[in-house]
Structure formats: C-alpha cells, structure tokens
C-alpha cells in the first residue's frame, strides 16, 4: 500500500524508512522543495539525519496533494504544536478511510489536548491511531532494532496497523489505550528535561536515578488521571520511552535540560517537553494531583526557580510512604 509521511524532520524521515522496509510505497511531505529534492535525488536528509543513507525507493515532495494521493496510511510526524495547522492543510487531500497515525509526542499549547483530540477536531471522520515508544530517529533510519506501541480505537485496528508497519527491525505492539500511549509519550519529555538538568548541573548518578524514578511515579499518576491505563504506562510508550530519553544526549529534551543545568542559553523550540511542562502542571493542579517534579520543570521554564532552588525544594518535601 502507499504510506504518506507528513514531516521531513528526523522523526518523519526515520518513520518513512521504516515504512519502506515494511514494503510500502512511501512519500514524505516536507515544506521545503530543496529538502524534498535531497531526499528523492541524493537519498539523504542532510539537515536532520546527516550521514544516514536513505532507501532508494523513498521519495519526497513539497506538494501535499501529491504525497497524500492514494495513501492508505498517513503518518503525522510534525512537531506537536504544528499538528492542527498541518492536518487542516491535509484535510482536502486525505483519501476517504485512510488511517491517520499520530506520531508527535506532546500536548497542544493553549488547549492542553492530546494529539488525537486535536486531530478529531480537524478531521472528525478520519480513523485515528497513535504511535509512540522508545526509538531515536537515527536508530530507526539505520535499521537498528526498535520496538514501539501503536494504539487505535479498537484492538483489531491496532493489530492491523501494527502488522502493516512492522518489519524485521521495527516491531509494533498493539494497544487500544490511546490515552495511555499519548500520556506516556508526552509526559516523559518533561521528566527527561528534569533528568538532563540534573546531569548538566553535576548532581550525580544517585540524584538522577531518584529523579527519574519519582518522575515516573508522577507520569503514571497524571497519565491514569487523564484516562490512560497503568499497564500501558508501565510499557514501551511510558517506562520504555522514559528510560531511553532520560539517559542520552540524543534526546532533544534531555539535551535541552542538560544545557539548562549548565547555565547555558538554549532555545526550547525543538524540545516538546518545554511546552508540555506548563500544560501538564496545569492539568495536575486542576485534577488535585501532586506532581512536584513536573511543576519544578514548569517553574524552571518560566525562570521562577533555579536548578539549585528546585532541588532544595524537592528534598525538603515532607517525608511520606513511597507509594503515596
């Protein structure tokens, strides 16, 4: 079948490589015609995946109508804050009945909504699914073994998409918990910023381990309150993705946090967790949940606290049972 990928960044390009390896005719939509030419003619995305040789059968175009024409599966892989605008542009070109798989990890600024709610508002009749899990773009593009979760409204639909998108090096596990998969993917970015900040500030491995473990407790607490299941958050799209992004500078969110921890000026544009932190903190407050690490990251983003002050505040919290 034909697979269309919306987004010519590292993540979209990697997912396109995955689709080609699964045997599908695959096209990438990218805003820039020069980037499309580089992918189609030179088999390289020099800006986002330098040095990675792309499949000869992969093509790209800056014309969305051409990319979406006849596509049975559409992978939306632009940043979370652009999903609404990109899908609005895609609406008139999307084939009836095409599966729309949302691959961005983040909550929408302003509305605080999951990507699925954003997509449903723009494309109310499109069959929706979400793909998330522990996978760096460069690993997937190079064909290194990776496993993720794909969730849809029904288990059967998720199994169909998992079978369609899996290949010898990319394994999809099926789920019907779209809320849980999205909560894990969005909230782990916030915890990754915290882990990066601790690393950048030189707080040590012990502090990092405690931070990630307690951060995971917050991720589960808020994820369940937002409609997800605990077993989903214990899986690839929650704990698995958290492990990956909290221990490597390949993670944009970890690298962003590390720069903050070192006191370096950084741009938050490519770190999805920077926007999600404020939204998640607001949702937790509205739901009456204690999420001190998430709140500390939000305060750090606003300049309302420093790394040192945030650590002092976390360490001074009242003692309690670990299960609380």
C-alpha positions as CSV (number, residue, x, y, z in Angstrom):
1,X,0.0,0.0,0.0
2,X,1.0,3.6,-0.1
3,X,2.2,5.3,3.1
4,X,2.4,9.1,3.3
5,X,4.5,10.8,6.0
6,X,3.8,14.4,7.0
7,X,7.0,15.9,8.1
8,X,10.5,15.8,6.7
9,X,12.4,16.2,10.0
10,X,14.4,13.4,11.6
11,X,11.4,11.6,13.1
12,X,9.3,11.7,9.9
13,X,12.3,10.6,7.7
14,X,13.0,7.7,10.1
15,X,9.4,6.6,10.1
16,X,9.4,6.8,6.3
17,X,12.5,4.5,6.2
18,X,10.6,2.1,8.4
19,X,7.6,2.1,6.0
20,X,9.8,1.4,3.0
21,X,11.4,-1.5,4.9
22,X,7.9,-2.9,5.6
23,X,7.4,-3.0,1.8
24,X,5.3,0.1,1.2
25,X,5.5,2.8,-1.5
26,X,6.4,5.8,0.7
27,X,6.4,9.5,0.2
28,X,7.4,12.3,2.6
29,X,5.8,15.7,2.6
30,X,8.2,18.5,3.6
31,X,7.7,22.2,3.5
32,X,10.9,22.9,1.5
33,X,11.4,21.8,-2.0
34,X,15.2,21.7,-1.6
35,X,14.8,19.2,1.3
36,X,12.5,17.1,-0.9
37,X,15.0,17.1,-3.7
38,X,17.8,16.0,-1.4
39,X,15.7,13.1,-0.1
40,X,14.4,12.0,-3.5
41,X,17.6,12.5,-5.6
42,X,20.5,12.1,-3.2
43,X,18.9,9.8,-0.6
44,X,20.0,12.0,2.3
45,X,18.3,14.3,4.7
46,X,21.5,16.3,5.4
47,X,19.9,18.8,7.8
48,X,18.2,16.3,10.2
49,X,19.9,12.9,9.6
50,X,23.4,13.7,8.2
51,X,25.4,10.7,7.2
52,X,22.4,8.4,7.1
53,X,21.8,6.8,3.7
54,X,18.1,6.7,2.9
55,X,16.3,4.0,0.8
56,X,16.4,4.5,-2.9
57,X,12.7,3.8,-3.1
58,X,11.9,6.7,-0.7
59,X,10.7,9.9,-2.3
60,X,9.6,13.3,-1.0
61,X,7.7,16.4,-2.3
62,X,6.7,19.8,-1.1
63,X,3.3,19.3,-2.7
64,X,1.0,17.8,-0.1
65,X,-1.6,16.8,-2.6
66,X,0.9,14.5,-4.4
67,X,2.1,12.9,-1.2
68,X,-1.4,12.2,0.1
69,X,-2.9,11.0,-3.2
70,X,-3.9,7.3,-2.8
71,X,-2.3,6.9,0.6
72,X,-3.9,4.2,2.8
73,X,-1.9,5.1,5.9
74,X,-0.8,8.7,6.8
75,X,1.9,9.2,9.5
76,X,1.7,12.7,11.0
77,X,5.2,13.4,12.2
78,X,5.5,17.2,12.5
79,X,6.0,18.7,16.0
80,X,3.0,18.6,18.3
81,X,2.4,22.3,18.3
82,X,2.0,22.3,14.5
83,X,-0.3,19.3,14.2
84,X,-3.5,21.3,14.0
85,X,-2.3,23.5,11.2
86,X,-0.7,20.7,9.2
87,X,-3.8,18.5,9.4
88,X,-6.0,21.4,8.4
89,X,-3.8,21.7,5.3
90,X,-4.1,18.0,4.7
91,X,-7.9,17.7,5.1
92,X,-8.9,18.3,1.5
93,X,-6.2,15.8,0.2
94,X,-6.7,12.9,2.6
95,X,-8.2,9.8,1.0
96,X,-11.5,8.7,2.5
97,X,-10.9,5.9,5.0
98,X,-7.2,6.5,5.2
99,X,-5.7,5.6,8.6
100,X,-4.2,8.7,10.3
101,X,-1.4,7.7,12.7
102,X,-0.3,10.5,15.0
103,X,3.4,10.3,15.8
104,X,4.2,13.5,17.6
105,X,4.7,13.3,21.4
106,X,3.2,16.3,23.2
107,X,0.1,18.2,24.5
108,X,-1.1,21.1,22.4
109,X,-0.3,24.5,23.9
110,X,-3.5,26.5,24.6
111,X,-6.0,23.7,24.5
112,X,-4.0,21.2,26.6
113,X,-5.3,18.4,24.4
114,X,-3.8,15.1,23.3
115,X,-2.9,14.9,19.6
116,X,-5.9,12.6,19.0
117,X,-8.3,15.3,20.2
118,X,-6.6,17.9,18.0
119,X,-6.9,15.6,15.0
120,X,-10.5,14.7,15.7
121,X,-11.4,18.4,15.8
122,X,-9.8,18.9,12.4
123,X,-10.7,15.6,10.7
124,X,-13.7,14.2,12.6
125,X,-14.2,11.3,10.2
126,X,-10.6,10.0,9.9
127,X,-9.8,6.7,11.6
128,X,-7.2,7.7,14.2
129,X,-4.3,5.8,15.8
130,X,-1.2,6.9,17.7
131,X,2.4,5.6,17.5
132,X,4.8,6.1,20.4
133,X,7.7,4.4,22.2
134,X,11.4,4.3,22.7
135,X,13.1,5.0,19.4
136,X,15.7,7.5,18.3
137,X,15.2,8.6,14.7
138,X,18.8,7.8,13.8
139,X,18.5,4.3,15.1
140,X,15.3,3.6,13.2
141,X,16.6,5.2,10.0
142,X,19.7,3.0,10.2
143,X,17.6,-0.1,10.7
144,X,18.6,-0.8,14.3
145,X,16.2,-3.0,16.3
146,X,13.4,-0.9,17.8
147,X,10.0,-1.7,19.4
148,X,7.1,0.8,19.8
149,X,3.4,0.8,20.6
150,X,0.6,1.6,18.2
151,X,-2.8,2.3,19.7
152,X,-6.2,2.7,17.9
153,X,-9.8,2.8,19.0
154,X,-10.1,-1.0,18.8
155,X,-7.6,-3.7,19.4
156,X,-8.3,-5.2,15.9
157,X,-7.5,-1.9,14.2
158,X,-4.3,-1.5,16.2
159,X,-3.3,-5.1,15.3
160,X,-3.9,-4.3,11.6
161,X,-1.7,-1.2,11.7
162,X,1.0,-3.0,13.8
163,X,1.2,-5.7,11.1
164,X,1.3,-3.2,8.3
165,X,4.1,-1.1,9.8
166,X,6.3,-3.7,11.4
167,X,9.4,-5.1,9.6
168,X,12.3,-7.3,10.5
169,X,13.9,-4.5,12.6
170,X,10.9,-2.4,13.7
171,X,8.3,-4.2,15.9
172,X,4.9,-2.6,16.7
173,X,3.0,-3.8,19.7
174,X,-0.8,-3.2,19.5
175,X,-2.9,-1.4,22.1
176,X,-6.4,0.0,22.4
177,X,-5.3,2.6,25.1
178,X,-4.8,5.7,23.0
179,X,-4.9,8.0,26.1
180,X,-2.2,6.0,27.9
181,X,0.1,5.8,24.9
182,X,-0.2,9.6,24.4
183,X,0.2,10.4,28.1
184,X,3.4,8.4,28.3
185,X,4.9,9.9,25.2
186,X,4.1,13.5,26.2
187,X,4.9,13.4,29.9
188,X,8.2,11.5,29.6
189,X,9.6,14.6,27.8
190,X,9.0,16.7,30.9
191,X,10.8,14.2,33.1
192,X,13.7,14.0,30.5
193,X,14.2,17.7,30.9
194,X,14.5,17.3,34.6
195,X,16.9,14.4,34.2
196,X,19.0,16.4,31.8
197,X,19.1,19.4,34.1
198,X,20.3,17.2,37.0
199,X,23.0,15.8,34.7
200,X,24.1,19.2,33.5
201,X,24.2,20.6,37.0
202,X,26.5,17.7,38.0
203,X,24.2,16.4,40.7
204,X,25.4,12.8,40.3
205,X,24.0,9.5,39.3
206,X,22.2,8.9,42.6
207,X,20.2,12.1,42.2
208,X,19.4,11.2,38.6
209,X,18.1,7.7,39.5
210,X,15.9,9.1,42.2
211,X,14.6,11.9,39.9
212,X,13.7,9.5,37.1
213,X,12.0,7.0,39.4
214,X,9.9,9.6,41.2
215,X,9.3,11.3,37.9
216,X,7.8,8.0,36.6
217,X,5.5,7.9,39.6
218,X,4.2,11.4,38.6
219,X,3.9,10.3,34.9
220,X,1.8,7.3,36.0
221,X,-0.3,9.3,38.4
222,X,-1.2,12.0,35.9
223,X,-1.4,9.6,32.9
224,X,-4.0,7.5,34.7
225,X,-6.0,10.6,35.7
226,X,-6.0,11.6,32.0
227,X,-7.6,8.3,31.0
228,X,-4.7,6.0,30.5
229,X,-4.2,2.6,32.0
230,X,-1.3,1.9,34.4
231,X,-0.2,-1.2,32.5
232,X,0.2,0.9,29.3
233,X,2.3,3.4,31.2
234,X,4.4,0.5,32.5
235,X,5.1,-0.5,28.9
236,X,7.1,0.8,25.9
237,X,5.2,4.0,25.4
238,X,5.7,5.0,29.1
239,X,8.5,3.5,31.1
240,X,10.4,2.3,27.9
241,X,10.4,5.8,26.4
242,X,11.3,7.3,29.7
243,X,14.4,5.1,30.1
244,X,15.5,6.0,26.6
245,X,15.1,9.8,26.8
246,X,16.4,10.2,30.4
247,X,19.8,8.9,29.7
248,X,21.1,10.1,26.4
249,X,22.0,13.4,24.8
250,X,20.4,12.1,21.6
251,X,17.2,13.1,23.3
252,X,16.4,16.7,22.5
253,X,14.6,17.1,25.8
254,X,17.5,15.6,27.8
255,X,20.0,17.7,25.9
256,X,17.8,20.8,26.5
257,X,17.7,20.1,30.2
258,X,21.4,19.5,30.4
259,X,22.1,22.8,28.8
260,X,19.8,24.5,31.4
261,X,21.6,22.6,34.1
262,X,25.0,24.0,32.9
263,X,23.5,27.5,32.8
264,X,23.8,27.8,29.0
265,X,21.3,29.8,26.9
266,X,19.1,27.5,24.9
267,X,16.1,27.6,22.5
268,X,13.2,25.4,23.6
269,X,11.6,25.1,20.1
270,X,12.7,21.5,19.5
271,X,12.1,20.3,23.0
272,X,8.5,19.2,23.1
273,X,8.7,18.9,26.9
274,X,9.2,22.6,27.3
275,X,5.7,23.3,26.1
276,X,4.2,20.2,27.7
277,X,5.6,21.0,31.2
278,X,3.3,24.0,31.7
279,X,0.3,22.2,30.3
280,X,0.9,19.1,32.5
281,X,1.5,21.2,35.6
282,X,-1.8,23.0,35.0
283,X,-3.7,19.7,34.4
284,X,-2.2,18.2,37.6
285,X,-3.3,21.2,39.6
286,X,-6.8,21.1,38.2
287,X,-7.0,17.4,39.0
288,X,-5.7,17.9,42.5
289,X,-2.6,15.8,41.9
290,X,0.9,16.3,43.4
291,X,3.5,16.4,40.7
292,X,6.4,18.3,42.2
293,X,9.0,17.4,39.5
294,X,6.7,18.4,36.7
295,X,5.9,21.6,38.5
296,X,9.6,22.3,39.1
297,X,10.3,21.9,35.3
298,X,7.5,24.3,34.5
299,X,8.9,26.8,37.0
300,X,12.4,26.3,35.5
301,X,11.0,27.1,32.1
302,X,9.4,30.4,33.4
303,X,12.5,31.4,35.2
304,X,10.6,31.2,38.5
305,X,13.3,28.9,40.0
306,X,16.8,27.7,39.5
307,X,18.2,24.2,39.4
308,X,19.6,24.6,42.9
309,X,16.4,26.0,44.4
310,X,14.3,23.3,42.7
311,X,16.5,20.6,44.2
312,X,16.3,22.1,47.6
313,X,12.5,22.3,47.4
314,X,12.2,18.7,46.3
315,X,14.5,17.5,49.0
316,X,12.6,19.4,51.7
317,X,9.2,17.9,50.9
318,X,7.5,16.2,53.8
319,X,8.5,12.6,54.3
320,X,5.9,10.0,53.3
321,X,5.4,6.5,52.1
322,X,7.0,5.7,48.8
323,X,3.6,4.5,47.5
324,X,1.9,7.9,48.0
